[in-house]
Amino acid sequence: MSSFSNSSMASVDEGRYCRYGNEALLKTSLTQLNSGRRFLTYRISKKMGGCDYFLLYED
């Protein structure tokens, strides 16, 4: 996983779908810089042909 660059925060309900209508997944960062931080993203990474949807999540 890459480190975070987006400063936006959202709840799961606010960020549930990307702009293409794909349901986002709640994931947890494993990087040293952001270890344990949660974020919403599309299930297929941009590298694998998915969209680049990304939004930090805060309880």
PDBQT receptor file of N, H, CA, C and O in Angstrom, charges set to zero:
ATOM      1  N   MET A   1       0.831  -1.176   0.000  1.00  0.00    +0.000 N 
ATOM      2  CA  MET A   1       0.000   0.000   0.000  1.00  0.00    +0.000 C 
ATOM      3  C   MET A   1       0.877   1.242   0.000  1.00  0.00    +0.000 C 
ATOM      4  O   MET A   1       1.968   1.247   0.571  1.00  0.00    +0.000 OA
ATOM      5  N   SER A   2       0.404   2.262  -0.627  1.00  0.00    +0.000 N 
ATOM      6  H   SER A   2      -0.482   2.258  -1.090  1.00  0.00    +0.000 HD
ATOM      7  CA  SER A   2       1.153   3.505  -0.632  1.00  0.00    +0.000 C 
ATOM      8  C   SER A   2       0.717   4.369   0.538  1.00  0.00    +0.000 C 
ATOM      9  O   SER A   2      -0.304   4.105   1.175  1.00  0.00    +0.000 OA
ATOM     10  N   SER A   3       1.504   5.408   0.816  1.00  0.00    +0.000 N 
ATOM     11  H   SER A   3       2.333   5.622   0.299  1.00  0.00    +0.000 HD
ATOM     12  CA  SER A   3       1.140   6.306   1.894  1.00  0.00    +0.000 C 
ATOM     13  C   SER A   3       0.007   7.222   1.465  1.00  0.00    +0.000 C 
ATOM     14  O   SER A   3      -0.302   7.317   0.277  1.00  0.00    +0.000 OA
ATOM     15  N   PHE A   4      -0.609   7.892   2.420  1.00  0.00    +0.000 N 
ATOM     16  H   PHE A   4      -0.358   7.814   3.385  1.00  0.00    +0.000 HD
ATOM     17  CA  PHE A   4      -1.763   8.729   2.151  1.00  0.00    +0.000 C 
ATOM     18  C   PHE A   4      -1.355  10.102   1.657  1.00  0.00    +0.000 C 
ATOM     19  O   PHE A   4      -0.358  10.662   2.114  1.00  0.00    +0.000 OA
ATOM     20  N   SER A   5      -2.124  10.649   0.722  1.00  0.00    +0.000 N 
ATOM     21  H   SER A   5      -2.933  10.195   0.350  1.00  0.00    +0.000 HD
ATOM     22  CA  SER A   5      -1.889  12.010   0.284  1.00  0.00    +0.000 C 
ATOM     23  C   SER A   5      -3.166  12.834   0.325  1.00  0.00    +0.000 C 
ATOM     24  O   SER A   5      -3.117  14.048   0.126  1.00  0.00    +0.000 OA
ATOM     25  N   ASN A   6      -4.290  12.214   0.575  1.00  0.00    +0.000 N 
ATOM     26  H   ASN A   6      -4.330  11.228   0.737  1.00  0.00    +0.000 HD
ATOM     27  CA  ASN A   6      -5.571  12.901   0.592  1.00  0.00    +0.000 C 
ATOM     28  C   ASN A   6      -5.902  13.304   2.017  1.00  0.00    +0.000 C 
ATOM     29  O   ASN A   6      -5.840  12.475   2.925  1.00  0.00    +0.000 OA
ATOM     30  N   SER A   7      -6.254  14.570   2.224  1.00  0.00    +0.000 N 
ATOM     31  H   SER A   7      -6.305  15.243   1.487  1.00  0.00    +0.000 HD
ATOM     32  CA  SER A   7      -6.548  15.020   3.575  1.00  0.00    +0.000 C 
ATOM     33  C   SER A   7      -8.025  14.935   3.911  1.00  0.00    +0.000 C 
ATOM     34  O   SER A   7      -8.408  15.265   5.033  1.00  0.00    +0.000 OA
ATOM     35  N   SER A   8      -8.866  14.506   2.986  1.00  0.00    +0.000 N 
ATOM     36  H   SER A   8      -8.555  14.238   2.075  1.00  0.00    +0.000 HD
ATOM     37  CA  SER A   8     -10.300  14.399   3.239  1.00  0.00    +0.000 C 
ATOM     38  C   SER A   8     -10.596  13.253   4.200  1.00  0.00    +0.000 C 
ATOM     39  O   SER A   8      -9.942  12.211   4.164  1.00  0.00    +0.000 OA
ATOM     40  N   MET A   9     -11.572  13.458   5.043  1.00  0.00    +0.000 N 
ATOM     41  H   MET A   9     -12.103  14.305   5.073  1.00  0.00    +0.000 HD
ATOM     42  CA  MET A   9     -12.010  12.418   5.970  1.00  0.00    +0.000 C 
ATOM     43  C   MET A   9     -13.473  12.115   5.691  1.00  0.00    +0.000 C 
ATOM     44  O   MET A   9     -14.219  12.999   5.269  1.00  0.00    +0.000 OA
ATOM     45  N   ALA A  10     -13.890  10.885   5.920  1.00  0.00    +0.000 N 
ATOM     46  H   ALA A  10     -13.284  10.167   6.263  1.00  0.00    +0.000 HD
ATOM     47  CA  ALA A  10     -15.277  10.517   5.659  1.00  0.00    +0.000 C 
ATOM     48  C   ALA A  10     -15.710   9.397   6.583  1.00  0.00    +0.000 C 
ATOM     49  O   ALA A  10     -14.887   8.668   7.138  1.00  0.00    +0.000 OA
ATOM     50  N   SER A  11     -17.007   9.277   6.736  1.00  0.00    +0.000 N 
ATOM     51  H   SER A  11     -17.675   9.869   6.286  1.00  0.00    +0.000 HD
ATOM     52  CA  SER A  11     -17.562   8.106   7.404  1.00  0.00    +0.000 C 
ATOM     53  C   SER A  11     -17.823   7.070   6.311  1.00  0.00    +0.000 C 
ATOM     54  O   SER A  11     -17.787   7.407   5.127  1.00  0.00    +0.000 OA
ATOM     55  N   VAL A  12     -18.081   5.840   6.681  1.00  0.00    +0.000 N 
ATOM     56  H   VAL A  12     -18.111   5.566   7.642  1.00  0.00    +0.000 HD
ATOM     57  CA  VAL A  12     -18.351   4.798   5.688  1.00  0.00    +0.000 C 
ATOM     58  C   VAL A  12     -19.550   5.168   4.836  1.00  0.00    +0.000 C 
ATOM     59  O   VAL A  12     -19.520   4.964   3.622  1.00  0.00    +0.000 OA
ATOM     60  N   ASP A  13     -20.610   5.709   5.436  1.00  0.00    +0.000 N 
ATOM     61  H   ASP A  13     -20.634   5.875   6.422  1.00  0.00    +0.000 HD
ATOM     62  CA  ASP A  13     -21.808   6.067   4.678  1.00  0.00    +0.000 C 
ATOM     63  C   ASP A  13     -21.535   7.156   3.652  1.00  0.00    +0.000 C 
ATOM     64  O   ASP A  13     -22.071   7.106   2.545  1.00  0.00    +0.000 OA
ATOM     65  N   GLU A  14     -20.704   8.147   4.003  1.00  0.00    +0.000 N 
ATOM     66  H   GLU A  14     -20.268   8.188   4.902  1.00  0.00    +0.000 HD
ATOM     67  CA  GLU A  14     -20.398   9.247   3.090  1.00  0.00    +0.000 C 
ATOM     68  C   GLU A  14     -19.559   8.801   1.900  1.00  0.00    +0.000 C 
ATOM     69  O   GLU A  14     -19.707   9.358   0.812  1.00  0.00    +0.000 OA
ATOM     70  N   GLY A  15     -18.691   7.826   2.069  1.00  0.00    +0.000 N 
ATOM     71  H   GLY A  15     -18.570   7.374   2.953  1.00  0.00    +0.000 HD
ATOM     72  CA  GLY A  15     -17.772   7.444   1.016  1.00  0.00    +0.000 C 
ATOM     73  C   GLY A  15     -17.990   6.038   0.501  1.00  0.00    +0.000 C 
ATOM     74  O   GLY A  15     -17.043   5.384   0.063  1.00  0.00    +0.000 OA
ATOM     75  N   ARG A  16     -19.206   5.571   0.548  1.00  0.00    +0.000 N 
ATOM     76  H   ARG A  16     -19.974   6.102   0.904  1.00  0.00    +0.000 HD
ATOM     77  CA  ARG A  16     -19.486   4.179   0.229  1.00  0.00    +0.000 C 
ATOM     78  C   ARG A  16     -19.271   3.819  -1.246  1.00  0.00    +0.000 C 
ATOM     79  O   ARG A  16     -18.959   2.670  -1.557  1.00  0.00    +0.000 OA
ATOM     80  N   TYR A  17     -19.433   4.783  -2.151  1.00  0.00    +0.000 N 
ATOM     81  H   TYR A  17     -19.686   5.716  -1.898  1.00  0.00    +0.000 HD
ATOM     82  CA  TYR A  17     -19.307   4.491  -3.580  1.00  0.00    +0.000 C 
ATOM     83  C   TYR A  17     -18.349   5.461  -4.260  1.00  0.00    +0.000 C 
ATOM     84  O   TYR A  17     -18.312   6.643  -3.918  1.00  0.00    +0.000 OA
ATOM     85  N   CYS A  18     -17.585   4.971  -5.208  1.00  0.00    +0.000 N 
ATOM     86  H   CYS A  18     -17.615   4.011  -5.486  1.00  0.00    +0.000 HD
ATOM     87  CA  CYS A  18     -16.712   5.837  -5.991  1.00  0.00    +0.000 C 
ATOM     88  C   CYS A  18     -17.542   6.565  -7.043  1.00  0.00    +0.000 C 
ATOM     89  O   CYS A  18     -18.740   6.314  -7.176  1.00  0.00    +0.000 OA
ATOM     90  N   ARG A  19     -16.912   7.460  -7.783  1.00  0.00    +0.000 N 
ATOM     91  H   ARG A  19     -15.939   7.664  -7.675  1.00  0.00    +0.000 HD
ATOM     92  CA  ARG A  19     -17.639   8.252  -8.791  1.00  0.00    +0.000 C 
ATOM     93  C   ARG A  19     -18.212   7.417  -9.923  1.00  0.00    +0.000 C 
ATOM     94  O   ARG A  19     -19.063   7.898 -10.671  1.00  0.00    +0.000 OA
ATOM     95  N   TYR A  20     -17.764   6.180 -10.066  1.00  0.00    +0.000 N 
ATOM     96  H   TYR A  20     -17.072   5.789  -9.459  1.00  0.00    +0.000 HD
ATOM     97  CA  TYR A  20     -18.281   5.281 -11.102  1.00  0.00    +0.000 C 
ATOM     98  C   TYR A  20     -19.397   4.382 -10.582  1.00  0.00    +0.000 C 
ATOM     99  O   TYR A  20     -19.931   3.555 -11.321  1.00  0.00    +0.000 OA
ATOM    100  N   GLY A  21     -19.747   4.547  -9.308  1.00  0.00    +0.000 N 
ATOM    101  H   GLY A  21     -19.313   5.219  -8.708  1.00  0.00    +0.000 HD
ATOM    102  CA  GLY A  21     -20.812   3.748  -8.718  1.00  0.00    +0.000 C 
ATOM    103  C   GLY A  21     -20.356   2.428  -8.127  1.00  0.00    +0.000 C 
ATOM    104  O   GLY A  21     -21.186   1.612  -7.728  1.00  0.00    +0.000 OA
ATOM    105  N   ASN A  22     -19.039   2.200  -8.064  1.00  0.00    +0.000 N 
ATOM    106  H   ASN A  22     -18.364   2.862  -8.388  1.00  0.00    +0.000 HD
ATOM    107  CA  ASN A  22     -18.510   0.971  -7.476  1.00  0.00    +0.000 C 
ATOM    108  C   ASN A  22     -18.454   1.101  -5.961  1.00  0.00    +0.000 C 
ATOM    109  O   ASN A  22     -18.050   2.141  -5.439  1.00  0.00    +0.000 OA
ATOM    110  N   GLU A  23     -18.852   0.063  -5.264  1.00  0.00    +0.000 N 
ATOM    111  H   GLU A  23     -19.180  -0.781  -5.688  1.00  0.00    +0.000 HD
ATOM    112  CA  GLU A  23     -18.832   0.097  -3.803  1.00  0.00    +0.000 C 
ATOM    113  C   GLU A  23     -17.401   0.086  -3.289  1.00  0.00    +0.000 C 
ATOM    114  O   GLU A  23     -16.573  -0.710  -3.732  1.00  0.00    +0.000 OA
ATOM    115  N   ALA A  24     -17.124   0.975  -2.354  1.00  0.00    +0.000 N 
ATOM    116  H   ALA A  24     -17.796   1.622  -1.994  1.00  0.00    +0.000 HD
ATOM    117  CA  ALA A  24     -15.792   1.064  -1.759  1.00  0.00    +0.000 C 
ATOM    118  C   ALA A  24     -15.657   0.083  -0.605  1.00  0.00    +0.000 C 
ATOM    119  O   ALA A  24     -16.648  -0.311   0.010  1.00  0.00    +0.000 OA
ATOM    120  N   LEU A  25     -14.434  -0.301  -0.323  1.00  0.00    +0.000 N 
ATOM    121  H   LEU A  25     -13.630   0.019  -0.823  1.00  0.00    +0.000 HD
ATOM    122  CA  LEU A  25     -14.131  -1.181   0.800  1.00  0.00    +0.000 C 
ATOM    123  C   LEU A  25     -13.368  -0.403   1.852  1.00  0.00    +0.000 C 
ATOM    124  O   LEU A  25     -12.588   0.490   1.521  1.00  0.00    +0.000 OA
ATOM    125  N   LEU A  26     -13.582  -0.729   3.107  1.00  0.00    +0.000 N 
ATOM    126  H   LEU A  26     -14.215  -1.455   3.376  1.00  0.00    +0.000 HD
ATOM    127  CA  LEU A  26     -12.833  -0.132   4.198  1.00  0.00    +0.000 C 
ATOM    128  C   LEU A  26     -11.600  -0.997   4.425  1.00  0.00    +0.000 C 
ATOM    129  O   LEU A  26     -11.718  -2.184   4.728  1.00  0.00    +0.000 OA
ATOM    130  N   LYS A  27     -10.412  -0.399   4.279  1.00  0.00    +0.000 N 
ATOM    131  H   LYS A  27     -10.317   0.566   4.033  1.00  0.00    +0.000 HD
ATOM    132  CA  LYS A  27      -9.157  -1.129   4.453  1.00  0.00    +0.000 C 
ATOM    133  C   LYS A  27      -8.313  -0.434   5.511  1.00  0.00    +0.000 C 
ATOM    134  O   LYS A  27      -8.593   0.700   5.901  1.00  0.00    +0.000 OA
ATOM    135  N   THR A  28      -7.273  -1.130   5.973  1.00  0.00    +0.000 N 
ATOM    136  H   THR A  28      -7.045  -2.051   5.656  1.00  0.00    +0.000 HD
ATOM    137  CA  THR A  28      -6.354  -0.596   6.962  1.00  0.00    +0.000 C 
ATOM    138  C   THR A  28      -4.958  -0.551   6.382  1.00  0.00    +0.000 C 
ATOM    139  O   THR A  28      -4.484  -1.530   5.806  1.00  0.00    +0.000 OA
ATOM    140  N   SER A  29      -4.296   0.593   6.535  1.00  0.00    +0.000 N 
ATOM    141  H   SER A  29      -4.681   1.389   7.003  1.00  0.00    +0.000 HD
ATOM    142  CA  SER A  29      -2.943   0.756   6.015  1.00  0.00    +0.000 C 
ATOM    143  C   SER A  29      -1.951  -0.105   6.790  1.00  0.00    +0.000 C 
ATOM    144  O   SER A  29      -2.049  -0.242   8.010  1.00  0.00    +0.000 OA
ATOM    145  N   LEU A  30      -1.012  -0.671   6.076  1.00  0.00    +0.000 N 
ATOM    146  H   LEU A  30      -0.933  -0.560   5.085  1.00  0.00    +0.000 HD
ATOM    147  CA  LEU A  30       0.048  -1.466   6.689  1.00  0.00    +0.000 C 
ATOM    148  C   LEU A  30       1.405  -0.796   6.519  1.00  0.00    +0.000 C 
ATOM    149  O   LEU A  30       2.427  -1.374   6.889  1.00  0.00    +0.000 OA
ATOM    150  N   THR A  31       1.430   0.415   5.965  1.00  0.00    +0.000 N 
ATOM    151  H   THR A  31       0.600   0.884   5.664  1.00  0.00    +0.000 HD
ATOM    152  CA  THR A  31       2.692   1.120   5.761  1.00  0.00    +0.000 C 
ATOM    153  C   THR A  31       3.218   1.622   7.103  1.00  0.00    +0.000 C 
ATOM    154  O   THR A  31       2.443   1.825   8.038  1.00  0.00    +0.000 OA
ATOM    155  N   GLN A  32       4.513   1.819   7.199  1.00  0.00    +0.000 N 
ATOM    156  H   GLN A  32       5.143   1.654   6.440  1.00  0.00    +0.000 HD
ATOM    157  CA  GLN A  32       5.119   2.301   8.427  1.00  0.00    +0.000 C 
ATOM    158  C   GLN A  32       4.617   3.714   8.757  1.00  0.00    +0.000 C 
ATOM    159  O   GLN A  32       4.352   4.024   9.918  1.00  0.00    +0.000 OA
ATOM    160  N   LEU A  33       4.490   4.555   7.747  1.00  0.00    +0.000 N 
ATOM    161  H   LEU A  33       4.706   4.302   6.804  1.00  0.00    +0.000 HD
ATOM    162  CA  LEU A  33       4.072   5.939   7.951  1.00  0.00    +0.000 C 
ATOM    163  C   LEU A  33       2.625   6.056   8.440  1.00  0.00    +0.000 C 
ATOM    164  O   LEU A  33       2.321   6.924   9.258  1.00  0.00    +0.000 OA
ATOM    165  N   ASN A  34       1.742   5.201   7.953  1.00  0.00    +0.000 N 
ATOM    166  H   ASN A  34       1.989   4.496   7.289  1.00  0.00    +0.000 HD
ATOM    167  CA  ASN A  34       0.312   5.289   8.283  1.00  0.00    +0.000 C 
ATOM    168  C   ASN A  34      -0.244   4.025   8.901  1.00  0.00    +0.000 C 
ATOM    169  O   ASN A  34      -1.430   3.737   8.743  1.00  0.00    +0.000 OA
ATOM    170  N   SER A  35       0.559   3.284   9.582  1.00  0.00    +0.000 N 
ATOM    171  H   SER A  35       1.523   3.518   9.710  1.00  0.00    +0.000 HD
ATOM    172  CA  SER A  35       0.161   2.005  10.147  1.00  0.00    +0.000 C 
ATOM    173  C   SER A  35      -1.113   2.119  10.975  1.00  0.00    +0.000 C 
ATOM    174  O   SER A  35      -1.203   2.928  11.899  1.00  0.00    +0.000 OA
ATOM    175  N   GLY A  36      -2.091   1.295  10.627  1.00  0.00    +0.000 N 
ATOM    176  H   GLY A  36      -2.017   0.638   9.877  1.00  0.00    +0.000 HD
ATOM    177  CA  GLY A  36      -3.338   1.237  11.363  1.00  0.00    +0.000 C 
ATOM    178  C   GLY A  36      -4.396   2.231  10.927  1.00  0.00    +0.000 C 
ATOM    179  O   GLY A  36      -5.546   2.116  11.351  1.00  0.00    +0.000 OA
ATOM    180  N   ARG A  37      -4.043   3.216  10.085  1.00  0.00    +0.000 N 
ATOM    181  H   ARG A  37      -3.109   3.309   9.741  1.00  0.00    +0.000 HD
ATOM    182  CA  ARG A  37      -5.049   4.179   9.619  1.00  0.00    +0.000 C 
ATOM    183  C   ARG A  37      -5.965   3.504   8.627  1.00  0.00    +0.000 C 
ATOM    184  O   ARG A  37      -5.532   2.693   7.808  1.00  0.00    +0.000 OA
ATOM    185  N   ARG A  38      -7.252   3.851   8.712  1.00  0.00    +0.000 N 
ATOM    186  H   ARG A  38      -7.604   4.510   9.377  1.00  0.00    +0.000 HD
ATOM    187  CA  ARG A  38      -8.223   3.213   7.825  1.00  0.00    +0.000 C 
ATOM    188  C   ARG A  38      -8.614   4.154   6.695  1.00  0.00    +0.000 C 
ATOM    189  O   ARG A  38      -8.570   5.377   6.833  1.00  0.00    +0.000 OA
ATOM    190  N   PHE A  39      -8.997   3.553   5.576  1.00  0.00    +0.000 N 
ATOM    191  H   PHE A  39      -9.033   2.560   5.464  1.00  0.00    +0.000 HD
ATOM    192  CA  PHE A  39      -9.365   4.324   4.401  1.00  0.00    +0.000 C 
ATOM    193  C   PHE A  39     -10.352   3.546   3.547  1.00  0.00    +0.000 C 
ATOM    194  O   PHE A  39     -10.431   2.320   3.623  1.00  0.00    +0.000 OA
ATOM    195  N   LEU A  40     -11.103   4.281   2.732  1.00  0.00    +0.000 N 
ATOM    196  H   LEU A  40     -11.039   5.277   2.670  1.00  0.00    +0.000 HD
ATOM    197  CA  LEU A  40     -12.049   3.682   1.793  1.00  0.00    +0.000 C 
ATOM    198  C   LEU A  40     -11.397   3.682   0.417  1.00  0.00    +0.000 C 
ATOM    199  O   LEU A  40     -10.784   4.671   0.015  1.00  0.00    +0.000 OA
ATOM    200  N   THR A  41     -11.529   2.586  -0.296  1.00  0.00    +0.000 N 
ATOM    201  H   THR A  41     -12.028   1.783   0.030  1.00  0.00    +0.000 HD
ATOM    202  CA  THR A  41     -10.951   2.479  -1.628  1.00  0.00    +0.000 C 
ATOM    203  C   THR A  41     -11.729   1.443  -2.435  1.00  0.00    +0.000 C 
ATOM    204  O   THR A  41     -12.467   0.637  -1.869  1.00  0.00    +0.000 OA
ATOM    205  N   TYR A  42     -11.564   1.467  -3.752  1.00  0.00    +0.000 N 
ATOM    206  H   TYR A  42     -10.964   2.122  -4.211  1.00  0.00    +0.000 HD
ATOM    207  CA  TYR A  42     -12.191   0.469  -4.598  1.00  0.00    +0.000 C 
ATOM    208  C   TYR A  42     -11.464  -0.853  -4.430  1.00  0.00    +0.000 C 
ATOM    209  O   TYR A  42     -10.264  -0.861  -4.154  1.00  0.00    +0.000 OA
ATOM    210  N   ARG A  43     -12.155  -1.962  -4.589  1.00  0.00    +0.000 N 
ATOM    211  H   ARG A  43     -13.129  -1.956  -4.813  1.00  0.00    +0.000 HD
ATOM    212  CA  ARG A  43     -11.562  -3.281  -4.311  1.00  0.00    +0.000 C 
ATOM    213  C   ARG A  43     -10.460  -3.671  -5.280  1.00  0.00    +0.000 C 
ATOM    214  O   ARG A  43      -9.615  -4.502  -4.946  1.00  0.00    +0.000 OA
ATOM    215  N   ILE A  44     -10.451  -3.089  -6.475  1.00  0.00    +0.000 N 
ATOM    216  H   ILE A  44     -11.137  -2.414  -6.746  1.00  0.00    +0.000 HD
ATOM    217  CA  ILE A  44      -9.389  -3.364  -7.442  1.00  0.00    +0.000 C 
ATOM    218  C   ILE A  44      -8.503  -2.132  -7.529  1.00  0.00    +0.000 C 
ATOM    219  O   ILE A  44      -8.988  -1.037  -7.815  1.00  0.00    +0.000 OA
ATOM    220  N   SER A  45      -7.212  -2.300  -7.286  1.00  0.00    +0.000 N 
ATOM    221  H   SER A  45      -6.818  -3.189  -7.054  1.00  0.00    +0.000 HD
ATOM    222  CA  SER A  45      -6.310  -1.157  -7.288  1.00  0.00    +0.000 C 
ATOM    223  C   SER A  45      -6.183  -0.538  -8.677  1.00  0.00    +0.000 C 
ATOM    224  O   SER A  45      -6.459  -1.182  -9.689  1.00  0.00    +0.000 OA
ATOM    225  N   LYS A  46      -5.766   0.709  -8.703  1.00  0.00    +0.000 N 
ATOM    226  H   LYS A  46      -5.542   1.233  -7.881  1.00  0.00    +0.000 HD
ATOM    227  CA  LYS A  46      -5.564   1.408  -9.973  1.00  0.00    +0.000 C 
ATOM    228  C   LYS A  46      -4.544   0.666 -10.830  1.00  0.00    +0.000 C 
ATOM    229  O   LYS A  46      -4.694   0.594 -12.049  1.00  0.00    +0.000 OA
ATOM    230  N   LYS A  47      -3.510   0.117 -10.202  1.00  0.00    +0.000 N 
ATOM    231  H   LYS A  47      -3.389   0.176  -9.211  1.00  0.00    +0.000 HD
ATOM    232  CA  LYS A  47      -2.475  -0.637 -10.918  1.00  0.00    +0.000 C 
ATOM    233  C   LYS A  47      -3.051  -1.849 -11.646  1.00  0.00    +0.000 C 
ATOM    234  O   LYS A  47      -2.519  -2.284 -12.668  1.00  0.00    +0.000 OA
ATOM    235  N   MET A  48      -4.152  -2.392 -11.105  1.00  0.00    +0.000 N 
ATOM    236  H   MET A  48      -4.584  -2.039 -10.275  1.00  0.00    +0.000 HD
ATOM    237  CA  MET A  48      -4.768  -3.588 -11.690  1.00  0.00    +0.000 C 
ATOM    238  C   MET A  48      -5.976  -3.252 -12.560  1.00  0.00    +0.000 C 
ATOM    239  O   MET A  48      -6.742  -4.146 -12.921  1.00  0.00    +0.000 OA
ATOM    240  N   GLY A  49      -6.158  -1.968 -12.903  1.00  0.00    +0.000 N 
ATOM    241  H   GLY A  49      -5.536  -1.242 -12.609  1.00  0.00    +0.000 HD
ATOM    242  CA  GLY A  49      -7.244  -1.568 -13.782  1.00  0.00    +0.000 C 
ATOM    243  C   GLY A  49      -8.472  -1.004 -13.089  1.00  0.00    +0.000 C 
ATOM    244  O   GLY A  49      -9.458  -0.675 -13.749  1.00  0.00    +0.000 OA
ATOM    245  N   GLY A  50      -8.426  -0.889 -11.781  1.00  0.00    +0.000 N 
ATOM    246  H   GLY A  50      -7.625  -1.157 -11.245  1.00  0.00    +0.000 HD
ATOM    247  CA  GLY A  50      -9.538  -0.308 -11.032  1.00  0.00    +0.000 C 
ATOM    248  C   GLY A  50      -9.464   1.205 -11.045  1.00  0.00    +0.000 C 
ATOM    249  O   GLY A  50      -8.568   1.783 -11.661  1.00  0.00    +0.000 OA
ATOM    250  N   CYS A  51     -10.395   1.842 -10.374  1.00  0.00    +0.000 N 
ATOM    251  H   CYS A  51     -11.122   1.373  -9.874  1.00  0.00    +0.000 HD
ATOM    252  CA  CYS A  51     -10.371   3.303 -10.311  1.00  0.00    +0.000 C 
ATOM    253  C   CYS A  51      -9.437   3.745  -9.183  1.00  0.00    +0.000 C 
ATOM    254  O   CYS A  51      -8.967   2.925  -8.394  1.00  0.00    +0.000 OA
ATOM    255  N   ASP A  52      -9.177   5.038  -9.120  1.00  0.00    +0.000 N 
ATOM    256  H   ASP A  52      -9.558   5.705  -9.761  1.00  0.00    +0.000 HD
ATOM    257  CA  ASP A  52      -8.238   5.566  -8.132  1.00  0.00    +0.000 C 
ATOM    258  C   ASP A  52      -8.934   6.126  -6.887  1.00  0.00    +0.000 C 
ATOM    259  O   ASP A  52      -8.365   6.957  -6.178  1.00  0.00    +0.000 OA
ATOM    260  N   TYR A  53     -10.165   5.672  -6.622  1.00  0.00    +0.000 N 
ATOM    261  H   TYR A  53     -10.627   4.998  -7.197  1.00  0.00    +0.000 HD
ATOM    262  CA  TYR A  53     -10.928   6.174  -5.487  1.00  0.00    +0.000 C 
ATOM    263  C   TYR A  53     -10.190   5.925  -4.188  1.00  0.00    +0.000 C 
ATOM    264  O   TYR A  53      -9.707   4.821  -3.936  1.00  0.00    +0.000 OA
ATOM    265  N   PHE A  54     -10.104   6.974  -3.354  1.00  0.00    +0.000 N 
ATOM    266  H   PHE A  54     -10.496   7.871  -3.559  1.00  0.00    +0.000 HD
ATOM    267  CA  PHE A  54      -9.410   6.881  -2.075  1.00  0.00    +0.000 C 
ATOM    268  C   PHE A  54      -9.948   7.957  -1.155  1.00  0.00    +0.000 C 
ATOM    269  O   PHE A  54     -10.058   9.116  -1.556  1.00  0.00    +0.000 OA
ATOM    270  N   LEU A  55     -10.284   7.593   0.073  1.00  0.00    +0.000 N 
ATOM    271  H   LEU A  55     -10.195   6.652   0.399  1.00  0.00    +0.000 HD
ATOM    272  CA  LEU A  55     -10.780   8.561   1.029  1.00  0.00    +0.000 C 
ATOM    273  C   LEU A  55     -10.411   8.091   2.434  1.00  0.00    +0.000 C 
ATOM    274  O   LEU A  55     -10.724   6.959   2.802  1.00  0.00    +0.000 OA
ATOM    275  N   LEU A  56      -9.748   8.942   3.226  1.00  0.00    +0.000 N 
ATOM    276  H   LEU A  56      -9.493   9.861   2.926  1.00  0.00    +0.000 HD
ATOM    277  CA  LEU A  56      -9.441   8.577   4.590  1.00  0.00    +0.000 C 
ATOM    278  C   LEU A  56     -10.729   8.393   5.376  1.00  0.00    +0.000 C 
ATOM    279  O   LEU A  56     -11.718   9.082   5.126  1.00  0.00    +0.000 OA
ATOM    280  N   TYR A  57     -10.717   7.471   6.318  1.00  0.00    +0.000 N 
ATOM    281  H   TYR A  57      -9.913   6.912   6.521  1.00  0.00    +0.000 HD
ATOM    282  CA  TYR A  57     -11.882   7.155   7.129  1.00  0.00    +0.000 C 
ATOM    283  C   TYR A  57     -11.596   7.521   8.579  1.00  0.00    +0.000 C 
ATOM    284  O   TYR A  57     -10.511   7.257   9.098  1.00  0.00    +0.000 OA
ATOM    285  N   GLU A  58     -12.575   8.126   9.217  1.00  0.00    +0.000 N 
ATOM    286  H   GLU A  58     -13.456   8.340   8.796  1.00  0.00    +0.000 HD
ATOM    287  CA  GLU A  58     -12.450   8.430  10.630  1.00  0.00    +0.000 C 
ATOM    288  C   GLU A  58     -13.732   8.032  11.331  1.00  0.00    +0.000 C 
ATOM    289  O   GLU A  58     -14.821   8.363  10.863  1.00  0.00    +0.000 OA
ATOM    290  N   ASP A  59     -13.618   7.316  12.466  1.00  0.00    +0.000 N 
ATOM    291  H   ASP A  59     -12.733   7.047  12.847  1.00  0.00    +0.000 HD
ATOM    292  CA  ASP A  59     -14.790   6.874  13.238  1.00  0.00    +0.000 C 
ATOM    293  C   ASP A  59     -15.598   8.036  13.726  1.00  0.00    +0.000 C 
ATOM    294  O   ASP A  59     -16.616   7.845  14.390  1.00  0.00    +0.000 OA
TER     295      ASP A  59
